[in-house]
Amino acid sequence: MLCFPAFEPHPLLRNPHAQTLAAFFLNGARPPAASRPHRVVLPDGDALVLHDDCPQDWPEGGLTALLIHGLAGANDSPYMLRVAERLRRRGVRTFRMDMRGCGAAAGWSRHPYHAGRSADVAEALHRIARLCPKSPAVVIGFSLGGNQVLKLLGESAGDVPDNVARAAAVCPPIDLHACSDRLRGSAFGLYDRYLTGLMIQRQRESGRQNGRPPIATGDSPATSADRIDPPPRTLYEFDDHFTAPVCGFGTAERYYRACSAEQFVPDIRIPTLILAARDDPLIAFEPFERLRLPQAVRLVATDGGGHIGFIARRGLDPDRWWMDWRLVEWVTPSNRT
């Protein structure tokens, strides 16, 4: 196990909201010069897209990484671009994933993405294995994508794709109900309302692009974000009126119980890093305190950092993006920063 340096927040960004917002606006990310998209058709006919950032001198059998974005994110989210570029410079062939209906995958799906779509991650890893035979893969999930990763690794530990060598989850909502409560009570509900608005907008855009309504399940009529009246004001309402019924869970409570990664973590056998901040304004930290960690899982919890922020006081890293360099060290432990 690596010995990570302690996180010391930038002196002007000690507040968790400042960390979270600064990471969004001061992202330091640039799109790659060139990447190759791979559309992955899923068993139900929907699709996701992998953006292949391959180093010029990448050798056959070399290391690969799969990056998975969070709620309302996409392949070009700042943290995805930054980490992918840092890994590419270290010789890692990196695949940035667009979930169903996100980024380049918009218009290819009728079913929405959600926190429990671990099978989609497995399909992405299988495609990477076919593109890069004999190459080990590191899978990294951010926020909601982190929950998907942890669920995949623990729900069927013996069926994890063979190419997975290790994994990481950054600020994962391992207890979805607790995180829903956290959102409602944080910053007077501003994050909750903002994210809910983004999700409604994304589902409307996806529906217009594919020209088909979401698939109904069971005896429930087809539901779409456009048809919910009154519009959801919180993510819980969005999940209860849209995500859960469309995806076959029925209610948000059942969806949260079935898909929260906390229950799967104790069965993880792949070396896995979890990064979490105690002051995260979006993700409840209490579930991490009661989490039963197996030998393969390492939890690194910082006092500060906000949600996928971790902008640090200048230390030994090349810049202030503390999270990025810890992930680089985790993926390439023999090539320390």
C-alpha positions, 0 to 999 in steps of 0.5 A: 500500500502506498503512503499518501501525503496528507491533504492540506487545503489551499489557504483560500479554499478551506470551506467545502463549498469553495473546494467543490465550486473551485474544482468546477470553475478552475478545472485546469483541464483541456480536451485531448489533442485526439481521442478515438470513440468506441460505441459499446452496444449493451445487451438491451440495445442501449449504448455507451461510448468510450473515448480512447486516449492512447499514448503514442508509444503505448505498447501492446499489453500495456496498462489501461484505465477506465474512467467513469464520470459522476451524476450529470457528468460526461467524458469531458468533465474536468476531473475526467480530462485532467486525470486522463491526461496525467495518465496518458503522459505516464504511458497509460491508455485511458478510456473515458466513458460516457454513460447511457444518454451522456455526452457522445452517448446521448441519443443512443439509449431509452433506459437512463443511467443510475447508480446501480448500473454495474453491468454497464461498467463490466461491458465497458471493461470487456470491450477494453479487454478485446481492444487491448488483449493481455492488458491489465486495467484499472477502473476509476469511478467518480461520485455516482460512477464510484458507486457503480465500480464498488458495486461491480467489484463486490456483488459478484466478486468471482465474475469481475472481468479478468482484466481488472487489476485494481480500482478506485472510487472517489467520493462515492455515494455508498448509501444513496438514501443518506446522500439524498438526505445530505443533499436536501440539507446542504447549502439550503438545498441549492445543490439538490435543486441544481442537480435535479434541474440538470437531470431533468434537462438531460433526460429531455434532451436524450428523449428528443435526440433518440425520438423514443420514450423511455421503456416502461417496466412492469405494469407502470406506464412509460414515464419521461422527465417531460411528463412529470407534473409538477416537476421534481424539486429534489433528486429524491423526487426525480428518482421516485417519479422517474429513475426508479419506475423506468428502471424497474425498482418501483420506488426510490426507496427500493432503488436506493436499497438495491444499488447502494454500494455499502452492502457490496464493499465487504466482498471486494477482492480486487485491490481498491482505493476509496477517497472521501472527504469528511466535509463533502457537501454532497456525499454523507460521510457517516456510511464510511465510518460504519463501512466494513472494509475487507483486506483489499480495500483502502479508505483514505478519508480527508478532513477537507476537500469538498466534493471531488475538489481536493485543491491543496496547498502547494506541496511536493506535487507538480500542481495543487490537484491533490486527488489527481496525483493520488490516483496517478500513484495508485494506477502507476505505483512504480512511477511515483510523482 
